[in-house]
Amino acid sequence: LKEVIMQADQTSPIGVFDSGVGGLTVARAIMDRLPGESILYFGDTARVPYGVKSVETIARYATQIAEFLIERRVKLLVVACNTMAAVAFQTIRDLSPVPVLEVIEAGARGALARTRNHRIGVIATSATVASGAYVRAIKGLGNGCTEIVSQACPLFVPLAEEGWTDHEVTRLTAREYLGPVLAQDVDTLVLGCTHYPLLKPLLREVAGPGVELVDSAEAVSERAELLLRDLKLANPGLEPPRHVFHVTDVPMRFQEVGERFLGRPLGNVQLVKW
Amino acid sequence: LKEVIMQADQTSPIGVFDSGVGGLTVARAIMDRLPGESILYFGDTARVPYGVKSVETIARYATQIAEFLIERRVKLLVVACNTMAAVAFQTIRDLSPVPVLEVIEAGARGALARTRNHRIGVIATSATVASGAYVRAIKGLGNGCTEIVSQACPLFVPLAEEGWTDHEVTRLTAREYLGPVLAQDVDTLVLGCTHYPLLKPLLREVAGPGVELVDSAEAVSERAELLLRDLKLANPGLEPPRHVFHVTDVPMRFQEVGERFLGRPLGNVQLVKW
């Protein structure tokens, strides 16, 4: 794989991958911030969701996807899936000849930059919470006196995919999940799953005006911009970008759900049969 | 594969398979009705849920699982997954040297036996509803003048797995999904997904006393009893039954969720690495 990096150049795409469509919110943030960059997206829609799978299985799948993208000459890998970032980041970095960014560190940095009372809430899938990755990232980057309250919210993903982003059921579910977190007086809440940005208005309402929401998708796109500039790998934009979306299955309502997440039409979608 | 059937005998196990843990409600109904039979269960927990995947992918996975069980000398296959039964039953029957039963025909028969006003409601996953399988089964078995109202309820599976079986969020979700079905004056409601029996008390409450619920798990276990007797393949029960549970992943809370679905301890669990 070491030869690959020699072949990647400024015009090479950024590889963004996720267990499904959720990572399209990250692709969207990168497109908005870096309109000259091409994106090679991989969504493992046949095997989604990862959030409830074992660590071994998640690491095996992550390796397979990262190798797929590296073989296609990406210049940078972005792990858009919180679950993969939480349990398989080290595995991916060890195998990759190109730099790897992920949403958790970015979200942790964003939260630390915003909190004033050093009490941070993190909401995510069960696997992400159980991994303790956000707690480690925030403790590792912070000054050590930060209190972190984590809460698994497994129903938010199906609710976002059902399109119930402004629905009484979602509001009630959010109150149930966020109640114990808000009771701990946090002033910052990390949306630790790529699906959650779609619930942002509702979560902002439930959390109230005293709590700032941190969106990892925006945070990681900022990191990508800086890193590409530092490595002199930013695309000079002489040609229009080309985006390709690889998926392992074309599930029902894929187009509709995907375009809602991406915020624009899905162009070139390729089916990968694994 | 034809040689396999020659090797299967009365003491061979019944193969029961599903996309995940949901089919354990079917295994449970069979254990309750046929306590002398051994069960070889297969739950594709690494690739669950199937309900939103494409027909091609579901058929490919179903073939792989059926072959796995046939190679292990089952005497009967029970497709416990409504989604697989809806879109891949023909594929499975074509490849199988042993008889195949599935939940949809059984549920359709149960509904027709109970309805008095010939208005039947069916609730299931999006893929099952989109396949039209229940409508075809009920129309095919009935006298042709039955009205069928179908409703996809994608949030019921995550709600059942979250354990919110008696929760205000689930009640509100059930009212939203069932509202249009009940407005059509149905007197019978088919629970067209293996997860739904866990929500039975709540669904009974929301549906009201005038609506009878049909549980496909019970219906298919009845069919299995009759078929084994007809084929002289019922286990004489000289030795205690042996149950083995194959899963493609051991997800978080598997033991807890699985035992809730099975209604007893999970004994011999084997991990299949695909």
Interface residues (C-beta under 8 A of the other chain):
Chain A: T45 A46 R47 V52 K53 S54 T57 S126 A127 A130 P154 L155 V157 P158 L159 E161 E162 W164 E168 V169 L172 T173 E176 D249 V250 P251 M252 R253
Chain B: T45 A46 R47 V52 K53 S54 T57 S126 A127 A130 P154 L155 V157 P158 L159 E161 E162 W164 E168 V169 L172 T173 E176 D249 V250 P251 M252 R253
